[in-house]
Amino acid sequence: MAGEAVRRGALLAISEINGQGGLLGGRKLELVVRDHHGVPARAESQLPELADMPNLVAVLGGLHGAAFLTSLPYIHRRQLVFMGTWASTKELIDHGETPSYTFRVSAQDSLVGEFLVSKALKPGRTQLGLLLERSAWGRSNEKAMSEALARRKLTPAGVQWFNWADENMDAQVAALERMGAQAILLVANAPEGSNAIKSMARRPQDKRVPLYAHWGLSGGSFVAMAGPALSEVELSVFQTFSFVGAKDKRTQDFLTAYHQMFGTTRAEDISAPVGTAHAYDAVWLLALAIKKAGTTDRPKVRDALEQLGPHKGLIRTYQPAFTPTRHEALELSDYQLTTFTSEGVLVPSAP
């Protein structure tokens, strides 16, 4: 679902750009799709093919940051412009390679940690437990969330880990309860996230605590996997954008084009909306950089990305998206909490 969301956002941007005459005197953009299934070795094997492709300008990354972390040296050696559209792993951008060829139109874990901690802490609620995927992404969030708590002179009530494909988290949830957690910060993708929800729903009702989740679980078939348990727990999910309720002309025009291309009728029908919105804005920024560079030469496109002017995207007006010292396009002010409706649609939470 996450990869398809990114593909759809990219295709819509490409359709608009090509419909306006393309780039560099009429050349059309084209999207080439490869699927690494979240496996670093697959990404490593696919990147050389892409790097050798004539006129390839950039690689769009999706949900799994770990798939590209081990490829960062290769990306820079081959001068591949990498544009992250979902994965929030800090090290995808903060890696020390110079000049950096990685950019991101998405969130960043150190800011997500701050955001989720700020939302989960309430009067009388100071004990937060962490339930984390055992991966680079999970470790990145443990650090970010612990640092956010430390800035408030707090520490996690407890930290529990799970592995990919773990089907039962009763022990982890019970352990966090014993440690005194009054709410849990959850970092999981859809399969494991749904199992965490089921474990919480199995607790006695007076033992259940609110969950504040990173957005990984919104990138798959989470609602179907969680089933009835979803209505039995209090769950808030981090996002950067929602099409639901958006009234501005740019979003309305996008929705019209989306429905025409993919046969949907409502904003609520857009699955994994952040992936679609990020990819749409990312492709437009790449197009503007190609236009500014006057070429598809990747080093020149990289330089142009750092020199763009203001651009009104779906998520925000970028002023600008990137600079020589900042390759993150989004800010903390773009972050929001959402909840699931009875239809299983994420909508912005009440302020």
N, C-alpha and C positions, 0 to 999 in steps of 0.2 A: 504493500500500500504506500509506504513512504517513497520508494523509488518511482512508482507511478505518479504520485503527486508532484514530484520534482519534474518528471518528464512532461506532465501536462502544463505546468507553469512555463517551462522552457519553450514548449511548442507554441503556446499562445503568444509569447513575446516574439518568437521567430516569425510567426504568421503576421503579426503587426509590422515588424521591421521590413520583412520582404514585401508586404503589401504597400509599404510606403516607398518602394523602389530599391530596397536592399542597401548595400554599403559599397563604398569605393567604386562608384560609377555603375551600380546596378548588379553587383555580385550578391548572390543569395546566401543567407545563412542556412546551415543544415545541421541537424542533431544526429549524432551517432551514439547509440546506446550499448553499453556493456554492463553486465551484472556481476559484481564480485561476491554477492551473497554474504557480505559482512566479513569475509575471510581475507586477511592481509595477503596471504600467498597468492590468491586469485587476483587481487588488485595489482600486486607486483608483476604478475605475468601479463596483465592486460596493458599496463602503462607503456611498455616499449612499442607495442603496436600503435597506440595512439600517438606517441611522440614522433613516430616515423611517418605519420599520415600527412600527405601534402596539405598545406594550408590549415592544419589544425591550429586553432588559436588558444583554446582553453579546455580544461577538464572541470566539469561540475561534480562536486562531491555531495553525497547524500547523508543518510542517517548515521552511518557507522564511522565514527572518527578513527577508531583503532585500525580500520582497514587501510588507512593512508599514513599512519604515523611512521611505520617502518620504511615507507617509500619517500619520505621527505628528502633524503640526500639525492635520490634519483630524480625527483621532480626538479630540484634545483640544478643538478648537473645537466639535465636536458632542457633547462629553461622553459618548463611547462607552467603556464599560468594556471593555478589551481584556485577555483572559486567555490568555497564551501557554501552550501545552501541549507544545511540542517545541523550536522554534528557540531556540538558546542565544546568539544575537548579543547582546552586552553592551548595545548602544545601544537595544535595544527597551525596556529598563527605565531605563538610565542615560542620560537625554536632556535633563534640565534643565527640562522642562515642569512647571509648578506650578499647581494640584495635579495630580499624576500620575494618569492613568487607566489606566496599563498595569501589569499584575500578571503573575507567571509561576509556574507549577507545572512547573518543568523545570530544566535545568542552566543555568549561565552560563559563558561562554567563558573568562573570566579564571580561574575555578576549575578548569575542564576542563584548561586549559593547565598549571596547577600539578599537577593530578592525573596527567596523562599523562607529564609530565616526571619526576615522582617515581617512577612505575612503570617508565619506560624506562631510567632511570639505575641501573646496578648496579655492583658492584665490577669495575673494569677496563673499564667502558663509560661513557665521558664525552662521546663525540662523537655528537650527535644531529642528523640532517638533517630538514628540514621540507619536505614535499611538499603543496602547498596549492592549493585552488580559487581562481581569480582572481575574487574577489567580496568583498563587505563581510564575509561570514562568514570567508573565508580570511584577510583582513587582520586581522580581530579576533583570530583565533587566532595569526597570526604575532606580533602584539604580546604576547598573553598568554603564549605559549610562550617567546618571547625574554626576557620579564621573569622568568619562572620560572627560566630558565637563569641570568640575570644575578644573581638572588638567591643562586645557588650559585657565582658568579664564573666562569660559563661562557658561551659564545656558541654559536649554532648552527654545526654543521660546514658547513652550506650551506642555502640556501633555493631551492627550485624551484617553479615555478607551472605550472598547466595551466588550460585553458579548458573551459567546458561543452561536452560532445560530443566532446572530444579522445579519439581511439580508441587512441592509442599513447603510452606514457610511457617508452619505452626510453631516450630521451635524458636525461630528467630523472633516472631511476633511476641510470643510468650516471654522470651528473654528480655526484650525491650520493656515489656510491662513490668517485670520484676525489677528492672533497673530504674523504674520511676518515670518512664517517658509519658508525657501528657499529650504529645502529638508525634507523628513520625514523618520524617522527610524521606521520600521514596525515590530511588534512582533505578529505573528499570525500563526495559522495552516491553512490548505488548504481551508476549507469552508469560514472562516471569511476573510482570506487573499484575496480570489478571490472577495469577496464583497468589500473590500477596494480598489482593483484595479478598479472595476466597478465604484465606487464612484469617484475616481480620473479621470477616463475616461469621466465621465459625466460633469466634470468641463469645462468651456471654455478653448480652447487650450492654450491661453496665461496665464491661471491661474494654469495650471498643473505644479507640481514640481516633481523632481526625488524622487523615493522611494528606500530605502536601507533596505532589508528585512532579518530578521533572517530566519533560514532554516526550520522552522516548516511548512511553506506553500509548501515545496518540498516533504513532506511526504505523500501526498494524491493526489487526482485527481484534482489538482489545475488548470492545463492548460485547461482541459475540462470545469471546473466550471467557469473560468474567460472568456473563449470564446474570441470573437473578441476584447474585451476591452484590452487584454494583449498587443496587438500590438499598442495600443493608448497611452501607458504610458512608461516612462523610469524607468525600474525596474532592480536592481542589487540584487543578492541573495547570502548570505553567505553560503559557503560550506567548507569542509575540504579535499575533494578528488573528482577527476573526472577520469573516465575510458577513456573519449574521448581524443584522442591524446597521451595517455600514451604509451611509447615504450619499457620500461624495460621488461626483461624476466619474472620476477615474475608476472607482470600484464598481459602479453600476455598469460602465462600459465594459469592464473586464468580465463581469458576470454575464452580460449579454453574449459576449464572444465565447465564454466558457460553455454556456448552455447550448449554443449553436454547434460547437465543435464536439461536445461530449454527450449531448442528449439529455442533460439534466434540466430541471425546472426551478429549483430553489437553491439559495445559498447553503441551506442545510444539507444539500446533497453532495457538497464538495468534501471528499474524504481527505484527512491529513492536510488541512488548509494552510498551515504554516509552510510546509514544503512547497506547495504551489506558489504561494505569494513570494517566498524567498527566491525561488528559481526564476520567476517572472522578472522581479526587480534585478536579479543578478545578470540575466541575459541582456536586459536593456543597458545596464552599466557597462557590460563588455562591448556592446554595440557602439556606445558613445566613445569608449576608449579606442576602438578600431577606427572610428571616424576621425577622432582627434589625432591618432598616430598616422593616419593616411596609409596604413599598411597592415598586413596580418603578421608581420614579423613579431614574434612573441616578446623579445626584450623591449621593443618599442611600445607594444600594447601594455606591457607591465608598467612602464614609465608613465604612459598616458593615464592609467587607472589612478595614479597618485596625483593627477593634475586636472581632474574633471571639475566642471562647474556644478552649480545646483541642478538637481534633477528631481522632479516630483514622481515618486514611485507609489506603489500600493501601500506599503507599510509606513512610509514617511517621506518627507521632502529631504533629500540628502544634500547637505550644505558644507562640504561635499561628502561623498561616500567615503573616500579614502584620502590620506595624505602620506607623505614619505615616512612619517613616524606612526601612523595609525592605519592598520589594514582591517579594522573592524567597522562595519557600516552601521550597526545598530548600537543603541545605548540602553542604559537601565530604564530610561523613560519610555521605551518601547515595550517593556515587559508588562504582562497582565496575568491575572488568575482567571481560570475558567472552571465551569462545572458542567457535568453531563445532564442533559434533559432526559425525560422519560423515553425519548426517541433515540437516545444514545448520541446526541449531538453536543459538541462542546460549545458553550456560549459564555460570553464575559460574565464574571460574577458581579453581583451588586457591589458598589463601592463600599 
